[in-house]
Amino acid sequence: MADVRFLIVDDFSTMRRIVRNLLKELGHADADEAEDGSVALHKLRNGKFDMVITDINMPNMNGFELLTQIKSDDKLKHIPVLMVTAEARKEDIIAAAQGGAAGYIVKPFTKATLEEKLTNIFRKMGWA
């Protein structure tokens, strides 16, 4: 598996750091961060990323709005998006799936849970 470049999107810097550290432990050291969806979208449009891990509840542009923007952009729609949230609400899970999210993960989560989600996404993308 070649190096995957991640964009971690969360309005809490602590959460971004936790995700970044978990990715590093899983062998993925190439990650950038954004504090909300609008910053993330700017970085996605001006950089090269293979995958987005985004929180749902954020100011300015939330995770669902970011997902919609990514999936409606021909240059970005191939990028898998893993949604992260504190609430495991059924309507959020359905909205994430309908919006084209590659996966859904509930905080707090373990390294094993993240690894399992990433493995599934990599397999679907043909990266594994």
PyMOL commands that place a pseudoatom at each C-alpha (Angstrom):
pseudoatom trace, name=CA, resn=MET, resi=1, chain=A, elem=C, hetatm=0, pos=[0.000, 0.000, 0.000]
pseudoatom trace, name=CA, resn=ALA, resi=2, chain=A, elem=C, hetatm=0, pos=[1.538, 3.264, -1.138]
pseudoatom trace, name=CA, resn=ASP, resi=3, chain=A, elem=C, hetatm=0, pos=[1.558, 6.230, 1.199]
pseudoatom trace, name=CA, resn=VAL, resi=4, chain=A, elem=C, hetatm=0, pos=[-1.930, 7.604, 1.644]
pseudoatom trace, name=CA, resn=ARG, resi=5, chain=A, elem=C, hetatm=0, pos=[-2.156, 11.358, 2.222]
pseudoatom trace, name=CA, resn=PHE, resi=6, chain=A, elem=C, hetatm=0, pos=[-4.875, 12.197, 4.735]
pseudoatom trace, name=CA, resn=LEU, resi=7, chain=A, elem=C, hetatm=0, pos=[-6.707, 15.417, 5.511]
pseudoatom trace, name=CA, resn=ILE, resi=8, chain=A, elem=C, hetatm=0, pos=[-8.037, 15.443, 9.083]
pseudoatom trace, name=CA, resn=VAL, resi=9, chain=A, elem=C, hetatm=0, pos=[-10.906, 17.881, 9.597]
pseudoatom trace, name=CA, resn=ASP, resi=10, chain=A, elem=C, hetatm=0, pos=[-12.120, 18.746, 13.103]
pseudoatom trace, name=CA, resn=ASP, resi=11, chain=A, elem=C, hetatm=0, pos=[-12.728, 22.002, 14.945]
pseudoatom trace, name=CA, resn=PHE, resi=12, chain=A, elem=C, hetatm=0, pos=[-10.945, 20.634, 18.038]
pseudoatom trace, name=CA, resn=SER, resi=13, chain=A, elem=C, hetatm=0, pos=[-7.161, 20.585, 17.694]
pseudoatom trace, name=CA, resn=THR, resi=14, chain=A, elem=C, hetatm=0, pos=[-6.956, 17.841, 20.344]
pseudoatom trace, name=CA, resn=MET, resi=15, chain=A, elem=C, hetatm=0, pos=[-9.137, 15.551, 18.230]
pseudoatom trace, name=CA, resn=ARG, resi=16, chain=A, elem=C, hetatm=0, pos=[-7.064, 16.287, 15.122]
pseudoatom trace, name=CA, resn=ARG, resi=17, chain=A, elem=C, hetatm=0, pos=[-3.929, 15.394, 17.070]
pseudoatom trace, name=CA, resn=ILE, resi=18, chain=A, elem=C, hetatm=0, pos=[-5.479, 12.140, 18.355]
pseudoatom trace, name=CA, resn=VAL, resi=19, chain=A, elem=C, hetatm=0, pos=[-6.475, 11.085, 14.821]
pseudoatom trace, name=CA, resn=ARG, resi=20, chain=A, elem=C, hetatm=0, pos=[-3.056, 12.089, 13.446]
pseudoatom trace, name=CA, resn=ASN, resi=21, chain=A, elem=C, hetatm=0, pos=[-1.296, 10.034, 16.148]
pseudoatom trace, name=CA, resn=LEU, resi=22, chain=A, elem=C, hetatm=0, pos=[-3.516, 6.993, 15.527]
pseudoatom trace, name=CA, resn=LEU, resi=23, chain=A, elem=C, hetatm=0, pos=[-2.802, 7.224, 11.789]
pseudoatom trace, name=CA, resn=LYS, resi=24, chain=A, elem=C, hetatm=0, pos=[0.922, 7.452, 12.542]
pseudoatom trace, name=CA, resn=GLU, resi=25, chain=A, elem=C, hetatm=0, pos=[0.696, 4.345, 14.734]
pseudoatom trace, name=CA, resn=LEU, resi=26, chain=A, elem=C, hetatm=0, pos=[-1.027, 2.585, 11.827]
pseudoatom trace, name=CA, resn=GLY, resi=27, chain=A, elem=C, hetatm=0, pos=[1.849, 3.554, 9.521]
pseudoatom trace, name=CA, resn=HIS, resi=28, chain=A, elem=C, hetatm=0, pos=[0.267, 6.615, 7.874]
pseudoatom trace, name=CA, resn=ALA, resi=29, chain=A, elem=C, hetatm=0, pos=[2.481, 9.593, 8.666]
pseudoatom trace, name=CA, resn=ASP, resi=30, chain=A, elem=C, hetatm=0, pos=[1.360, 11.792, 5.760]
pseudoatom trace, name=CA, resn=ALA, resi=31, chain=A, elem=C, hetatm=0, pos=[-1.473, 13.945, 7.130]
pseudoatom trace, name=CA, resn=ASP, resi=32, chain=A, elem=C, hetatm=0, pos=[-2.556, 17.562, 7.077]
pseudoatom trace, name=CA, resn=GLU, resi=33, chain=A, elem=C, hetatm=0, pos=[-5.231, 19.232, 9.190]
pseudoatom trace, name=CA, resn=ALA, resi=34, chain=A, elem=C, hetatm=0, pos=[-8.101, 21.686, 8.775]
pseudoatom trace, name=CA, resn=GLU, resi=35, chain=A, elem=C, hetatm=0, pos=[-10.273, 23.215, 11.486]
pseudoatom trace, name=CA, resn=ASP, resi=36, chain=A, elem=C, hetatm=0, pos=[-13.508, 23.237, 9.486]
pseudoatom trace, name=CA, resn=GLY, resi=37, chain=A, elem=C, hetatm=0, pos=[-15.050, 22.277, 6.162]
pseudoatom trace, name=CA, resn=SER, resi=38, chain=A, elem=C, hetatm=0, pos=[-14.305, 25.528, 4.354]
pseudoatom trace, name=CA, resn=VAL, resi=39, chain=A, elem=C, hetatm=0, pos=[-10.589, 25.373, 5.228]
pseudoatom trace, name=CA, resn=ALA, resi=40, chain=A, elem=C, hetatm=0, pos=[-10.606, 21.677, 4.272]
pseudoatom trace, name=CA, resn=LEU, resi=41, chain=A, elem=C, hetatm=0, pos=[-12.222, 22.392, 0.896]
pseudoatom trace, name=CA, resn=HIS, resi=42, chain=A, elem=C, hetatm=0, pos=[-9.613, 25.066, 0.136]
pseudoatom trace, name=CA, resn=LYS, resi=43, chain=A, elem=C, hetatm=0, pos=[-6.804, 22.617, 1.000]
pseudoatom trace, name=CA, resn=LEU, resi=44, chain=A, elem=C, hetatm=0, pos=[-8.414, 19.836, -1.061]
pseudoatom trace, name=CA, resn=ARG, resi=45, chain=A, elem=C, hetatm=0, pos=[-8.757, 22.097, -4.104]
pseudoatom trace, name=CA, resn=ASN, resi=46, chain=A, elem=C, hetatm=0, pos=[-5.171, 23.309, -3.833]
pseudoatom trace, name=CA, resn=GLY, resi=47, chain=A, elem=C, hetatm=0, pos=[-3.380, 20.157, -2.746]
pseudoatom trace, name=CA, resn=LYS, resi=48, chain=A, elem=C, hetatm=0, pos=[-3.244, 16.419, -3.298]
pseudoatom trace, name=CA, resn=PHE, resi=49, chain=A, elem=C, hetatm=0, pos=[-5.059, 14.227, -0.809]
pseudoatom trace, name=CA, resn=ASP, resi=50, chain=A, elem=C, hetatm=0, pos=[-6.093, 10.577, -1.006]
pseudoatom trace, name=CA, resn=MET, resi=51, chain=A, elem=C, hetatm=0, pos=[-8.540, 10.497, 1.886]
pseudoatom trace, name=CA, resn=VAL, resi=52, chain=A, elem=C, hetatm=0, pos=[-10.509, 12.775, 4.216]
pseudoatom trace, name=CA, resn=ILE, resi=53, chain=A, elem=C, hetatm=0, pos=[-11.373, 12.026, 7.840]
pseudoatom trace, name=CA, resn=THR, resi=54, chain=A, elem=C, hetatm=0, pos=[-13.891, 14.634, 8.962]
pseudoatom trace, name=CA, resn=ASP, resi=55, chain=A, elem=C, hetatm=0, pos=[-15.904, 15.457, 12.021]
pseudoatom trace, name=CA, resn=ILE, resi=56, chain=A, elem=C, hetatm=0, pos=[-19.594, 16.158, 11.396]
pseudoatom trace, name=CA, resn=ASN, resi=57, chain=A, elem=C, hetatm=0, pos=[-20.319, 18.967, 13.868]
pseudoatom trace, name=CA, resn=MET, resi=58, chain=A, elem=C, hetatm=0, pos=[-18.141, 21.981, 13.040]
pseudoatom trace, name=CA, resn=PRO, resi=59, chain=A, elem=C, hetatm=0, pos=[-18.685, 25.723, 12.594]
pseudoatom trace, name=CA, resn=ASN, resi=60, chain=A, elem=C, hetatm=0, pos=[-18.648, 27.470, 9.168]
pseudoatom trace, name=CA, resn=MET, resi=61, chain=A, elem=C, hetatm=0, pos=[-19.069, 24.279, 7.140]
pseudoatom trace, name=CA, resn=ASN, resi=62, chain=A, elem=C, hetatm=0, pos=[-19.996, 20.991, 8.807]
pseudoatom trace, name=CA, resn=GLY, resi=63, chain=A, elem=C, hetatm=0, pos=[-18.976, 17.499, 7.730]
pseudoatom trace, name=CA, resn=PHE, resi=64, chain=A, elem=C, hetatm=0, pos=[-22.140, 16.859, 5.700]
pseudoatom trace, name=CA, resn=GLU, resi=65, chain=A, elem=C, hetatm=0, pos=[-21.710, 20.134, 3.794]
pseudoatom trace, name=CA, resn=LEU, resi=66, chain=A, elem=C, hetatm=0, pos=[-18.062, 19.268, 3.181]
pseudoatom trace, name=CA, resn=LEU, resi=67, chain=A, elem=C, hetatm=0, pos=[-19.050, 15.788, 1.967]
pseudoatom trace, name=CA, resn=THR, resi=68, chain=A, elem=C, hetatm=0, pos=[-21.590, 17.338, -0.440]
pseudoatom trace, name=CA, resn=GLN, resi=69, chain=A, elem=C, hetatm=0, pos=[-18.968, 19.771, -1.769]
pseudoatom trace, name=CA, resn=ILE, resi=70, chain=A, elem=C, hetatm=0, pos=[-16.415, 16.976, -2.271]
pseudoatom trace, name=CA, resn=LYS, resi=71, chain=A, elem=C, hetatm=0, pos=[-18.864, 14.633, -4.001]
pseudoatom trace, name=CA, resn=SER, resi=72, chain=A, elem=C, hetatm=0, pos=[-20.154, 17.372, -6.332]
pseudoatom trace, name=CA, resn=ASP, resi=73, chain=A, elem=C, hetatm=0, pos=[-16.631, 18.375, -7.446]
pseudoatom trace, name=CA, resn=ASP, resi=74, chain=A, elem=C, hetatm=0, pos=[-15.328, 16.318, -10.395]
pseudoatom trace, name=CA, resn=LYS, resi=75, chain=A, elem=C, hetatm=0, pos=[-11.716, 16.772, -9.241]
pseudoatom trace, name=CA, resn=LEU, resi=76, chain=A, elem=C, hetatm=0, pos=[-12.467, 15.617, -5.671]
pseudoatom trace, name=CA, resn=LYS, resi=77, chain=A, elem=C, hetatm=0, pos=[-15.371, 13.163, -5.838]
pseudoatom trace, name=CA, resn=HIS, resi=78, chain=A, elem=C, hetatm=0, pos=[-13.055, 10.116, -6.036]
pseudoatom trace, name=CA, resn=ILE, resi=79, chain=A, elem=C, hetatm=0, pos=[-11.637, 10.897, -2.560]
pseudoatom trace, name=CA, resn=PRO, resi=80, chain=A, elem=C, hetatm=0, pos=[-13.070, 8.620, 0.146]
pseudoatom trace, name=CA, resn=VAL, resi=81, chain=A, elem=C, hetatm=0, pos=[-14.493, 10.444, 3.166]
pseudoatom trace, name=CA, resn=LEU, resi=82, chain=A, elem=C, hetatm=0, pos=[-14.634, 8.851, 6.620]
pseudoatom trace, name=CA, resn=MET, resi=83, chain=A, elem=C, hetatm=0, pos=[-17.177, 10.665, 8.810]
pseudoatom trace, name=CA, resn=VAL, resi=84, chain=A, elem=C, hetatm=0, pos=[-16.510, 11.032, 12.545]
pseudoatom trace, name=CA, resn=THR, resi=85, chain=A, elem=C, hetatm=0, pos=[-19.119, 12.038, 15.104]
pseudoatom trace, name=CA, resn=ALA, resi=86, chain=A, elem=C, hetatm=0, pos=[-19.813, 12.048, 18.807]
pseudoatom trace, name=CA, resn=GLU, resi=87, chain=A, elem=C, hetatm=0, pos=[-23.426, 10.967, 18.308]
pseudoatom trace, name=CA, resn=ALA, resi=88, chain=A, elem=C, hetatm=0, pos=[-24.383, 7.669, 16.716]
pseudoatom trace, name=CA, resn=ARG, resi=89, chain=A, elem=C, hetatm=0, pos=[-27.697, 8.993, 15.415]
pseudoatom trace, name=CA, resn=LYS, resi=90, chain=A, elem=C, hetatm=0, pos=[-29.338, 6.741, 12.862]
pseudoatom trace, name=CA, resn=GLU, resi=91, chain=A, elem=C, hetatm=0, pos=[-30.306, 9.695, 10.652]
pseudoatom trace, name=CA, resn=ASP, resi=92, chain=A, elem=C, hetatm=0, pos=[-26.649, 10.841, 10.586]
pseudoatom trace, name=CA, resn=ILE, resi=93, chain=A, elem=C, hetatm=0, pos=[-25.473, 7.377, 9.567]
pseudoatom trace, name=CA, resn=ILE, resi=94, chain=A, elem=C, hetatm=0, pos=[-28.091, 7.279, 6.788]
pseudoatom trace, name=CA, resn=ALA, resi=95, chain=A, elem=C, hetatm=0, pos=[-27.223, 10.827, 5.660]
pseudoatom trace, name=CA, resn=ALA, resi=96, chain=A, elem=C, hetatm=0, pos=[-23.515, 9.944, 5.571]
pseudoatom trace, name=CA, resn=ALA, resi=97, chain=A, elem=C, hetatm=0, pos=[-24.188, 6.849, 3.458]
pseudoatom trace, name=CA, resn=GLN, resi=98, chain=A, elem=C, hetatm=0, pos=[-26.577, 8.673, 1.121]
pseudoatom trace, name=CA, resn=GLY, resi=99, chain=A, elem=C, hetatm=0, pos=[-24.082, 11.516, 0.772]
pseudoatom trace, name=CA, resn=GLY, resi=100, chain=A, elem=C, hetatm=0, pos=[-21.422, 9.106, -0.427]
pseudoatom trace, name=CA, resn=ALA, resi=101, chain=A, elem=C, hetatm=0, pos=[-19.299, 8.750, 2.708]
pseudoatom trace, name=CA, resn=ALA, resi=102, chain=A, elem=C, hetatm=0, pos=[-16.934, 5.783, 2.594]
pseudoatom trace, name=CA, resn=GLY, resi=103, chain=A, elem=C, hetatm=0, pos=[-17.460, 5.049, 6.275]
pseudoatom trace, name=CA, resn=TYR, resi=104, chain=A, elem=C, hetatm=0, pos=[-18.697, 6.269, 9.629]
pseudoatom trace, name=CA, resn=ILE, resi=105, chain=A, elem=C, hetatm=0, pos=[-16.985, 6.171, 13.016]
pseudoatom trace, name=CA, resn=VAL, resi=106, chain=A, elem=C, hetatm=0, pos=[-18.230, 7.219, 16.457]
pseudoatom trace, name=CA, resn=LYS, resi=107, chain=A, elem=C, hetatm=0, pos=[-16.070, 9.056, 19.016]
pseudoatom trace, name=CA, resn=PRO, resi=108, chain=A, elem=C, hetatm=0, pos=[-14.370, 7.985, 21.154]
pseudoatom trace, name=CA, resn=PHE, resi=109, chain=A, elem=C, hetatm=0, pos=[-12.830, 5.258, 19.012]
pseudoatom trace, name=CA, resn=THR, resi=110, chain=A, elem=C, hetatm=0, pos=[-9.833, 2.988, 19.340]
pseudoatom trace, name=CA, resn=LYS, resi=111, chain=A, elem=C, hetatm=0, pos=[-6.897, 2.419, 17.034]
pseudoatom trace, name=CA, resn=ALA, resi=112, chain=A, elem=C, hetatm=0, pos=[-8.395, -1.002, 16.188]
pseudoatom trace, name=CA, resn=THR, resi=113, chain=A, elem=C, hetatm=0, pos=[-11.704, 0.574, 15.122]
pseudoatom trace, name=CA, resn=LEU, resi=114, chain=A, elem=C, hetatm=0, pos=[-9.944, 3.139, 12.934]
pseudoatom trace, name=CA, resn=GLU, resi=115, chain=A, elem=C, hetatm=0, pos=[-7.748, 0.444, 11.419]
pseudoatom trace, name=CA, resn=GLU, resi=116, chain=A, elem=C, hetatm=0, pos=[-10.790, -1.718, 10.607]
pseudoatom trace, name=CA, resn=LYS, resi=117, chain=A, elem=C, hetatm=0, pos=[-12.603, 1.204, 8.925]
pseudoatom trace, name=CA, resn=LEU, resi=118, chain=A, elem=C, hetatm=0, pos=[-9.506, 2.165, 6.924]
pseudoatom trace, name=CA, resn=THR, resi=119, chain=A, elem=C, hetatm=0, pos=[-8.889, -1.439, 5.853]
pseudoatom trace, name=CA, resn=ASN, resi=120, chain=A, elem=C, hetatm=0, pos=[-12.480, -1.667, 4.563]
pseudoatom trace, name=CA, resn=ILE, resi=121, chain=A, elem=C, hetatm=0, pos=[-12.158, 1.616, 2.672]
pseudoatom trace, name=CA, resn=PHE, resi=122, chain=A, elem=C, hetatm=0, pos=[-8.749, 0.691, 1.226]
pseudoatom trace, name=CA, resn=ARG, resi=123, chain=A, elem=C, hetatm=0, pos=[-10.223, -2.620, 0.063]
pseudoatom trace, name=CA, resn=LYS, resi=124, chain=A, elem=C, hetatm=0, pos=[-13.185, -0.863, -1.587]
pseudoatom trace, name=CA, resn=MET, resi=125, chain=A, elem=C, hetatm=0, pos=[-10.801, 1.589, -3.282]
pseudoatom trace, name=CA, resn=GLY, resi=126, chain=A, elem=C, hetatm=0, pos=[-8.576, -1.246, -4.489]
pseudoatom trace, name=CA, resn=TRP, resi=127, chain=A, elem=C, hetatm=0, pos=[-5.638, 0.080, -2.430]
pseudoatom trace, name=CA, resn=ALA, resi=128, chain=A, elem=C, hetatm=0, pos=[-5.237, -2.948, -0.173]
for i in range(1, 128): cmd.bond("trace and resi %d" % i, "trace and resi %d" % (i + 1))
show_as sticks, trace
zoom trace
